[in-house]
Amino acid sequence: MSLRKIICLLGICSLSLFLGPGTPVQANEIKIGVVMGLSGPPVIADFGITAMQGIKLAFKEYNAAGGYKGNPVTLITYDDEANPKRAVEMATRLITHDKVVAMMGTVSSGNVLAFMHLNQKNHVPLMAGPAIASPITDRYKNEPKNFIFRGSMREEYQVNAILNYVTRKFNKVGLIHSTTGYGMAAKNELVEGLKKRGRELVALESYSLGSGDITPQVVKMKNAGAEVILNYAEDYELISKVSYKLNYQPKIIGNWGISGYKTFNLLGRDLIQGVMMGQALDLSDPKAAAIDAKFRKEYGKAYDWPVVVFLHYDGARLLLKALDMAGPNPEGIRDALERINNFDAATTAVPKKPFSKDDHEILDQDGVFLGVWKGDIVVRVRD
C-alpha cells in the first residue's frame, strides 16, 4: 500500500491536497499551505500525521461554517519527507506557485530553520510547528515585522519546566539522549540549564535512534545513583522498559512526545504510571476532556498525541481567524495574528491573546508545565 493511501486511511487527505509538481490550482481559491513531515523516520511521521489531524479538523469546521465569506479555504499540503532540501523546495512552491496566503509546518526544527527565510523575505506568515527549537521565533524578532509565529511548544520553556521541578525534587540527575539533531540540541540546553541552577549531571549517556537496546546506558545511570533520568530518547518507551527489567525505579521525565498513546500502548498502563513529560494540556480539565472526546470520535484509533492535535487545531484556527479579520492578504494576516484577543483556545494553556509584536509563541512559559501519566490520561503535576 502506498504512503498516500495509508495517510488517506488515517483521514489526513480528505481536505488536504497532496499536490505534485505541475498540479494546477484554481486561481480564485484562497489557499493556506502546509509543509509537514509525513514520511521518513517513524517519530517524524507520527508527529506530522498527528499535527495534520488538528489542522484538518480546524479547516473542516471552518469550511462547514461557511468558510471565508461563503467560500471554502483550500488546504495544500506537501510532505517534506523529513528532508531539509525538500522542505525548502516545497515551501518555495507554496509561496511562488500556489500563492498561499499563509503557511504551517513542519516537524523538524532544522527544516523550519532551513526554509523560514522564504516566509520572511516574501512576507508570508508561517505558523511553525510541531518544531520546538527555541531559535525559530527569535531569528527575525528584531525586524520591523516578524512573519514567523509558533503554534507549538518552545523547547526553552519545556526545559525550564522540567529542570525547575527536577532541581527542586532530586539531588542526582542523569540524562540519556539520542544522537539525532534534536537529541544533541536538547542535551546542550539541559546541561546548560542545570549549570545555571548550580547543578551537574551524575551521568550522561547517548544512543543511536532505533538501536533497540539501551541496557548499558541505563546500567550506568543505576550505578551512578541517578534518582531521575531525563529521557530524551525518541524511542520513548526504552528507558522505562530497561529500568523495570533491572529492578531500578528512577523517576523518568522527558519531552512532550512521551504523552502519546503509542508510548502508552508500548509500555502498558501499569508501567507508564508516574512517567512525566513537558506538557501544555491537562486532560483532567472538563473543557479539555470534552474536546478530547471530539477528536477521539473524529479519528478513532489513529488519534495519538492529544497535545499535538490540540495545539495544531488552535494554530490553524488562529490563522483562519486572522484571515477573517484581514482578508486574503498575507501581510494583513500577519498583522491580525498580533491583534487577536479573546481567543477561545481548545488548549487551555493558550492565553486569550496568544501573540503580540514581541511575542510570537502560542504558549507562554506559564503555559508549559509538567504532565504525568495518571490512569489512562496525562494530567498536570500539581506539587
Rosetta blueprint (number, residue, H / E / L):
1 M L
2 S L
3 L H
4 R H
5 K H
6 I H
7 I H
8 C H
9 L H
10 L L
11 G L
12 I L
13 C L
14 S L
15 L L
16 S E
17 L E
18 F E
19 L L
20 G L
21 P L
22 G L
23 T L
24 P L
25 V L
26 Q L
27 A L
28 N L
29 E L
30 I E
31 K E
32 I E
33 G E
34 V E
35 V E
36 M E
37 G L
38 L L
39 S L
40 G L
41 P L
42 P H
43 V H
44 I H
45 A H
46 D H
47 F H
48 G H
49 I H
50 T H
51 A H
52 M H
53 Q H
54 G H
55 I H
56 K H
57 L H
58 A H
59 F H
60 K H
61 E H
62 Y H
63 N H
64 A H
65 A L
66 G L
67 G L
68 Y E
69 K L
70 G L
71 N E
72 P L
73 V E
74 T E
75 L E
76 I E
77 T E
78 Y E
79 D E
80 D L
81 E L
82 A L
83 N L
84 P H
85 K H
86 R H
87 A H
88 V H
89 E H
90 M H
91 A H
92 T H
93 R H
94 L H
95 I H
96 T H
97 H L
98 D L
99 K L
100 V L
101 V L
102 A E
103 M E
104 M E
105 G L
106 T L
107 V L
108 S L
109 S H
110 G H
111 N H
112 V H
113 L H
114 A H
115 F H
116 M H
117 H H
118 L H
119 N H
120 Q H
121 K H
122 N H
123 H L
124 V L
125 P L
126 L E
127 M E
128 A E
129 G L
130 P L
131 A L
132 I L
133 A L
134 S H
135 P H
136 I H
137 T H
138 D L
139 R L
140 Y L
141 K L
142 N L
143 E L
144 P L
145 K L
146 N L
147 F L
148 I E
149 F E
150 R E
151 G L
152 S L
153 M L
154 R L
155 E H
156 E H
157 Y H
158 Q H
159 V H
160 N H
161 A H
162 I H
163 L H
164 N H
165 Y H
166 V H
167 T H
168 R H
169 K H
170 F L
171 N L
172 K L
173 V E
174 G E
175 L E
176 I E
177 H E
178 S E
179 T L
180 T L
181 G H
182 Y H
183 G H
184 M H
185 A H
186 A H
187 K H
188 N H
189 E H
190 L H
191 V H
192 E H
193 G H
194 L H
195 K H
196 K H
197 R L
198 G L
199 R L
200 E L
201 L L
202 V L
203 A E
204 L E
205 E E
206 S E
207 Y E
208 S L
209 L L
210 G L
211 S L
212 G L
213 D L
214 I L
215 T H
216 P H
217 Q H
218 V H
219 V H
220 K H
221 M H
222 K H
223 N H
224 A L
225 G L
226 A L
227 E L
228 V E
229 I E
230 L E
231 N E
232 Y E
233 A L
234 E L
235 D L
236 Y L
237 E L
238 L H
239 I H
240 S H
241 K H
242 V H
243 S H
244 Y H
245 K H
246 L L
247 N L
248 Y L
249 Q L
250 P L
251 K E
252 I E
253 I E
254 G E
255 N L
256 W H
257 G H
258 I H
259 S H
260 G L
261 Y H
262 K H
263 T H
264 F H
265 N H
266 L H
267 L H
268 G L
269 R H
270 D H
271 L H
272 I H
273 Q L
274 G L
275 V L
276 M E
277 M E
278 G E
279 Q E
280 A L
281 L L
282 D L
283 L L
284 S L
285 D L
286 P H
287 K H
288 A H
289 A H
290 A H
291 I H
292 D H
293 A H
294 K H
295 F H
296 R H
297 K H
298 E H
299 Y H
300 G H
301 K H
302 A H
303 Y L
304 D L
305 W L
306 P H
307 V H
308 V H
309 V H
310 F H
311 L H
312 H H
313 Y H
314 D H
315 G H
316 A H
317 R H
318 L H
319 L H
320 L H
321 K H
322 A H
323 L H
324 D H
325 M H
326 A H
327 G L
328 P L
329 N L
330 P H
331 E H
332 G H
333 I H
334 R H
335 D H
336 A H
337 L H
338 E H
339 R H
340 I L
341 N L
342 N L
343 F L
344 D L
345 A L
346 A L
347 T L
348 T L
349 A L
350 V L
351 P L
352 K L
353 K L
354 P L
355 F L
356 S E
357 K L
358 D L
359 D E
360 H L
361 E E
362 I L
363 L L
364 D L
365 Q H
366 D H
367 G H
368 V L
369 F E
370 L E
371 G E
372 V E
373 W E
374 K E
375 G L
376 D L
377 I E
378 V E
379 V E
380 R E
381 V L
382 R L
383 D L
